[in-house]
Each structure stands twice: as structure tokens, then as C-alpha cells.
Amino acid sequence: MLDFLRLIRYKNLLIIAITQCLMRYCIISPILKVSGLELQLDHFHFILLVLSTILITAAGYVINDYFDTGTDMLNRPETVLVGKTINRKMAMLIHILLNILGVGIGIYLSLKINILTLGVAYILASGILWFYSTTYKRQFLIGNLIVAIFTGMVPFIVALFEVPLLNQQYKEVLLRLNMNFNNILGWVGGFSFFAFLSTLVREIIKDIEDFKGDRAFGRNTIPVVLGIRTSKIIIVCLIGLNIFSLLYIYFKHLIHTSGGYPDFITLSYFIVFLIVPFIFLAYLIIQAEDNVQYHRASNLTKVIMLAGILYSLLAFIIITRTF
């Protein structure tokens, strides 16, 4: 059982579940409540939404390990499960079952909100994750972008399934008051963009960490094609973009969200838990020379991403007091 949990990256799946719960109950719900509105996707179907995300993600992890056995034996042999403690046929069976369940639930939910396009998106997502493991991961930049986009969609998919139902339920109110739910999309979209950029940073760091195995197996990752030094420059630039985005969002949208007064709590949170760690991450990347240091930088990126998502707890207070 422990090997199975490690195979599906249960810790990452738990973070995904927490992220989607935070988006629903700390961002979307309070925005609606201050306007006298209510969530329309009931708790049972929201649980199904989280479950479908987790199942498809877990399936992606399994198939990725299935096809990455060779490179992983070179890069991190101690983590290899498929072909050692878990039979390859069993791994493929687990992947298929997880995919069927995840896509099936996703299609059901798309029918529930009457947007069949989202059901098709679940099928495409499953296929993209397969081809990511077999093909895209070996191509320059494409694999990194796929992972970053999928990670960015984790919080946003909660809004995608909620807003259409809100539009249906409150259509007359929206027309009468000239309202919309762009504020929901804006808040959740901010978290998604942060997750996208942070994941892109971490993916390139991981590629540098896996440089030896990727080069041996002919993979065209950014470090293999452009070199480690250029990859470091790209990472530092992305970190700079992340910091700029945080400051832009604060000074453009959040600076006066506390009853008309400067929101120093948010600024303090950004500086202490996001900006300073990002600067330290850039320093680690510049100084890194071996896999231990790159792995430390990768882990720090995960901590920063978690801190970014946990800002939603503070946002709950801000939204409740402001709008």
C-alpha cells in the first residue's frame, strides 16, 4: 500500500485537494456571500470534482513513472518503483483504472452543469498526459509548459464548474444590477497564474537536476539544448517575473482592500513568505553546482508554491471585510 501511495504521489494529491477546497471556501464562497449569493455546485458534486482532478493527476503520475524508468534509474534510482516493487503490468492497469474513473466523473460533471466542452477537455487532458510521458516530455520546453498549465488549471477548474451555474441561477439579478462574476475569475485566476509560473520554475530546476539521465537518453530538455548556465538565467528571469507579478497585483488591485486603507498585512505576507523566499531561491540557483543543491532549490519552490496557495486564508479575511 505504501508503494502505491508513493507511486501516485499522495502528498501532491493532498495539496491539490486542499488547493481546490481553499479556492471554493476561502475565495469563491465569501465573494458570493457579501453579495447575498450562494454556491450552486453542491458539496457532493464538488467532492466529485476534486476526486476527478486527483484521479486524473494520479494516473498521469503513474504513466510518467512507467515510461521514465530508464532515466530515473540514472537520475534517482532510489525512487524507482515501477519494475521493482510494482509490476509494470500492474502499473499500467492502475493507470487505466484511474483514468477511466477520473474522466468518467469529469464527463458526468460536465453534463451536470450542461457544458459538454468540459467533458471533452477531460478526455483531452488524459490523452495529453499520456503523450507528455511518451513524447512531449522529451521535447524542448513543451513538456515544461504542459505541466505548468495543468498545475495552473487546478485552482481555476473550481471556478470553471461554479460560474456557469451561478450565471444560470442569478441571470435575472445579473441583468438587473449589471453584475458579473469577473471578480471571482480574477481572484482565482491570480492563484492560477502564480501556480503556472512557479511550476515552470520548478520544472526547469528539475530538468537541470536530471541533466545526466536526460542527456544520456537523448531528451531535448532546456538544460540539454541550451546548457545549464542559460537554464539558470531563464529560471532567475522567471523568478523575477513572479516577483513583479506579485507586486503588480498588490499595487494595482490589493493595496486598498482594507476599508480604504493600505493593506500592509498582504504586503507583509508577500514579502516574508513569497518575495524573500523567491530571492533566496534565485541565489540558490545561481550558486548551485550539484544535484543536492538543485534538489534543495526544487523543494524550496514547492514550499513557496504552498505559501502562495495558503494566502487564500488571508484573502478570505480581506474579501469578507472589503466587498
For each residue, the residues with C-beta under 8 A, 3 or more apart:
1: 4 5
2: 5 6
3: 6 7 81 85 86
4: 1 7 8 86 94
5: 1 2 8 10
6: 2 3 9 10 81
7: 3 4 61 62 65 81 82 86 91 94
8: 4 5 13 58 61 62 94 98
9: 6 12 13 58 61
10: 5 6 13 14
11: 14 15
12: 9 15 16 57 61
13: 8 9 10 16 17 54 57 58
14: 10 11 17 18
15: 11 12 18 19 306 309
16: 12 13 19 20 50 53 54 57 154
17: 13 14 20 21 50 53 54
18: 14 15 21 22 309
19: 15 16 22 23 154 155 191 195 309
20: 16 17 23 24 49 50 53 154 155 157 158
21: 17 18 24 25 50
22: 18 19 25 26 27 155 309 310 312 313
23: 19 20 26 27 28 155 158 159 188 191 312
24: 20 21 27 28 29 39 46 158 162
25: 21 22 28 29 316
26: 22 23 29 30 312 313 315 316
27: 22 23 24 30 31 184 187 188 191 312 315 316 319
28: 23 24 25 31 32 39 158 159 162 184 187 188
29: 24 25 26 32 33 39
30: 26 27 33 34 316 319 320
31: 27 28 34 35 183 184 187 319 323
32: 28 29 35 37 38 39 166 184
33: 29 30 36 37 38 320
34: 30 31 319 320 323
35: 31 32 179 323
36: 33
37: 32 33 166 170 173
38: 32 33
39: 24 28 29 32 42 162
40: 162 165 166 168 169
41: 45 46 49 113 161 162 165
42: 39 45 46
43: 46 47
44: 47 48
45: 41 42 48 49 109 112
46: 24 41 42 43 49 50 158
47: 43 44 50 51
48: 44 45 51 52 105 108 109
49: 20 41 45 46 52 53 105 109 157 158 161
50: 16 17 20 21 46 47 53 54
51: 47 48 54 55 102 105
52: 48 49 55 56 101 102 103 105 106 109 122
53: 16 17 20 49 50 56 57 102 154 157
54: 13 16 17 50 51 57 58 102
55: 51 52 58 59 98 99 101 102 105
56: 52 53 59 60 98 99 102 103 106 122 125 126 129
57: 12 13 16 53 54 60 61 150
58: 8 9 13 54 55 61 62 98 102
59: 55 56 62 63 94 95 96 98 99 102 126 129
60: 56 57 63 64 129 132 133 150
61: 7 8 9 12 57 58 64 65
62: 7 8 58 59 65 66 82 91 94 95 98
63: 59 60 66 67 92 95 129 130 133
64: 60 61 67 68 129 132 133 137
65: 7 61 62 68 69 72 80 81 82 91
66: 62 63 69 82 88 91 92 95 133
67: 63 64 133 134
68: 64 65 71 72 133 137
69: 65 66 72 73 80 82 83
70: 73 74 213 217
71: 68 74 75 210 213 214 216 217 219
72: 65 68 69 75 76 77 79 80 213
73: 69 70 77 80 213
74: 70 71 77 212 213 216 217
75: 71 72 209 210 212 213 214
76: 72 79 80
77: 72 73 74 80
78:
79: 72 76
80: 65 69 72 73 76 77 83 84
81: 3 6 7 65 84 85 86 91
82: 7 62 65 66 69 86 88 91
83: 69 80 86 87 88
84: 80 81
85: 3 81
86: 3 4 7 81 82 83 90 91
87: 83 90 91
88: 66 82 83 91 92
89: 92 93
90: 86 87 93 94
91: 7 62 65 66 81 82 86 87 88 94 95
92: 63 66 88 89 95 96
93: 89 90 96 97
94: 4 7 8 59 62 90 91 97 98
95: 59 62 63 66 91 92 98 99
96: 59 92 93 99 100
97: 93 94 100 101
98: 8 55 56 58 59 62 94 95 101 102
99: 55 56 59 95 96 102 103 126
100: 96 97 103 104
101: 52 55 97 98 104 105
102: 51 52 53 54 55 56 58 59 98 99 105 106 122 126
103: 52 56 99 100 106 107 122 123 126
104: 100 101 107 108
105: 48 49 51 52 55 101 102 108 109
106: 52 56 102 103 109 110 118 119 121 122
107: 103 104 110 111 119 122 123
108: 48 104 105 111 112
109: 45 48 49 52 105 106 112 113 118 119 161
110: 106 107 113 115 116 117 118 119 120 121 122
111: 107 108 114 116 119
112: 45 108 109
113: 41 109 110 118 161 164 165
114: 111 164
115: 110 118 119 164
116: 110 111 119 120
117: 110 120 121
118: 106 109 110 113 115 121 122 160 161
119: 106 107 109 110 111 115 116 122 123
120: 110 116 117 123 124
121: 106 110 117 118 124 125
122: 52 56 102 103 106 107 110 118 119 125 126
123: 103 107 119 120 126 127
124: 120 121 127 128
125: 56 121 122 128 129 150
126: 56 59 99 102 103 122 123 129 130
127: 123 124 130 131
128: 124 125 131 132 136 146
129: 56 59 60 63 64 125 126 132 133 150
130: 63 126 127 133 134
131: 127 128 134 135 136
132: 60 64 128 129 135 136 137 143 146 147
133: 60 63 64 66 67 68 129 130 137
134: 67 130 131 137
135: 131 132 138 139
136: 128 131 132 139 142 143 146
137: 64 68 132 133 134 143 219
138: 135 143 217 218 219 220 221
139: 135 136 142 143 220
140: 220 221 222 225
141: 144 145 222
142: 136 139 145 146
143: 132 136 137 138 139 146 147 203 221
144: 141 147 148 200 203 204 207 221 222
145: 141 142 148 149 200
146: 128 132 136 142 143 149 150
147: 132 143 144 150 151 199 203
148: 144 145 151 152 196 197 199 200 203
149: 145 146 152 153 196
150: 57 60 125 129 146 147 153 154
151: 147 148 154 195 196 199
152: 148 149 155 156 192 193 195 196 199
153: 149 150 156 157 192
154: 16 19 20 53 150 151 157 192 195
155: 19 20 22 23 152 158 159 188 191 192 195 309
156: 152 153 159 160 188 189 191 192
157: 20 49 53 153 154 160 161
158: 20 23 24 28 46 49 155 161 162 188
159: 23 28 155 156 162 163 184 185 188 189
160: 118 156 157 163 164
161: 41 49 109 113 118 157 158 164 165
162: 24 28 39 40 41 158 159 165 166 184
163: 159 160 166 167 181 184 185
164: 113 114 115 160 161 167 168
165: 40 41 113 161 162 168 169
166: 32 37 40 162 163 169 170 181
167: 163 164 170 171 174 181
168: 40 164 165 171
169: 40 165 166
170: 37 166 167 173 174 179
171: 167 168 174 175
172: 175 176
173: 37 170 176 177 179
174: 167 170 171 177 178 179 180
175: 171 172 178
176: 172 173
177: 173 174
178: 174 175
179: 35 170 173 174
180: 174
181: 163 166 167 184 185
182: 185 186
183: 31 186 187 323
184: 27 28 31 32 159 162 163 181 187 188
185: 159 163 181 182 188 189
186: 182 183 189 190 253
187: 27 28 31 183 184 190 191 315 319
188: 23 27 28 155 156 158 159 184 185 191 192
189: 156 159 185 186 192 193
190: 186 187 193 194 249
191: 19 23 27 155 156 187 188 194 195 308 309 311 312
192: 152 153 154 155 156 188 189 195 196
193: 152 189 190 196 197 245
194: 190 191 197 198 242 245 246 305 308
195: 19 151 152 154 155 191 192 198 199 305 308 309
196: 148 149 151 152 192 193 199 200
197: 148 193 194 200 201 238 241 242 245
198: 194 195 201 202 242 301 304 305 308
199: 147 148 151 152 195 196 202 203 305
200: 144 145 148 196 197 203 204 238
201: 197 198 204 205 235 238 239 242 281 301
202: 198 199 205 206 298 301 302 305
203: 143 144 147 148 199 200 206 207
204: 144 200 201 207 208 222 223 231 234 235 238
205: 201 202 208 209 235 285 294 297 298 301
206: 202 203 209 210 294 298
207: 144 203 204 210 211 214 221 222 223 224 231
208: 204 205 211 223 228 231 232 288 294
209: 75 205 206 291 294 295 298
210: 71 75 206 207 213 214 221
211: 207 208 214 215 221 223 224 228
212: 74 75 215 216
213: 70 71 72 73 74 75 210 216 217
214: 71 75 207 210 211 217 219 221 223 224
215: 211 212 218 219 224
216: 71 74 212 213
217: 70 71 74 138 213 214
218: 138 215
219: 71 137 138 214 215 224
220: 138 139 140 224 225
221: 138 140 143 144 207 210 211 214 224 225
222: 140 141 144 204 207 225 226 230 231 234
223: 204 207 208 211 214 226 227 228 231
224: 207 211 214 215 219 220 221
225: 140 220 221 222
226: 222 223 230 231 234
227: 223 230 231
228: 208 211 223 231 232
229: 232 233
230: 222 226 227 233 234
231: 204 207 208 222 223 226 227 228 234 235
232: 208 228 229 235 236 285 286 288
233: 229 230 236 237
234: 204 222 226 230 231 237 238
235: 201 204 205 231 232 238 239 282 285
236: 232 233 239 240 282 285 286
237: 233 234 240 241
238: 197 200 201 204 234 235 241 242
239: 201 235 236 242 243 278 279 281 282 285
240: 236 237 243 244 282
241: 197 237 238 244 245
242: 194 197 198 201 238 239 245 246 278
243: 239 240 246 247 274 275 278 279
244: 240 241 247 248
245: 193 194 197 241 242 248 249
246: 194 242 243 249 250 270 274 275
247: 243 244 250 251 270 275
248: 244 245 251 252
249: 190 245 246 252 253 254
250: 246 247 253 254 255 263 266 267 270
251: 247 248 254 255
252: 248 249 255
253: 186 249 250 257
254: 249 250 251 257 263 266 318
255: 250 251 252 262 263 267
256: 260 261 262 263
257: 253 254 263 266 318 322
258: 261 262 263 265 318 321 322
259: 321 322
260: 256
261: 256 258
262: 255 256 258 267
263: 250 254 255 256 257 258 266 267 318
264: 267 268
265: 258 268 269 314 318
266: 250 254 257 263 269 270 311 314 318
267: 250 255 262 263 264 270 271
268: 264 265 271 272
269: 265 266 272 273 274 311 314
270: 246 247 250 266 267 273 274 275 311
271: 267 268 274 275 276
272: 268 269 275 276
273: 269 270 276 277 304 307 311
274: 243 246 269 270 271 277 278 304 307 308 311
275: 243 246 247 270 271 272 278 279
276: 271 272 273 279 280
277: 273 274 280 281 300 303 304 307
278: 239 242 243 274 275 281 282 304
279: 239 243 275 276 282 283
280: 276 277 283 284 300
281: 201 239 277 278 284 285 297 300 301 304
282: 235 236 239 240 278 279 285 286
283: 279 280 286 287
284: 280 281 287 288 293 296 297 300
285: 205 232 235 236 239 281 282 288 294 297
286: 232 236 282 283
287: 283 284 293
288: 208 232 284 285 293 294 297
289: 293
290: 293 294
291: 209 294 295
292: 295 296
293: 284 287 288 289 290 296 297
294: 205 206 208 209 285 288 290 291 297 298
295: 209 291 292 298 299
296: 284 292 293 299 300
297: 205 281 284 285 288 293 294 300 301
298: 202 205 206 209 294 295 301 302
299: 295 296 302 303
300: 277 280 281 284 296 297 303 304
301: 198 201 202 205 281 297 298 304 305
302: 202 298 299 305 306
303: 277 299 300 306 307
304: 198 273 274 277 278 281 300 301 307 308
305: 194 195 198 199 202 301 302 308 309
306: 15 302 303 309 310
307: 273 274 277 303 304 310 311
308: 191 194 195 198 274 304 305 311
309: 15 18 19 22 155 191 195 305 306 312
310: 22 306 307 313
311: 191 266 269 270 273 274 307 308 314 315
312: 22 23 26 27 191 309 315 316
313: 22 26 310 316 317
314: 265 266 269 311 317 318
315: 26 27 187 311 312 318 319
316: 25 26 27 30 312 313 319 320
317: 313 314 320 321
318: 254 257 258 263 265 266 314 315 321 322
319: 27 30 31 34 187 315 316 322 323
320: 30 33 34 316 317
321: 258 259 317 318
322: 257 258 259 318 319
323: 31 34 35 183 319
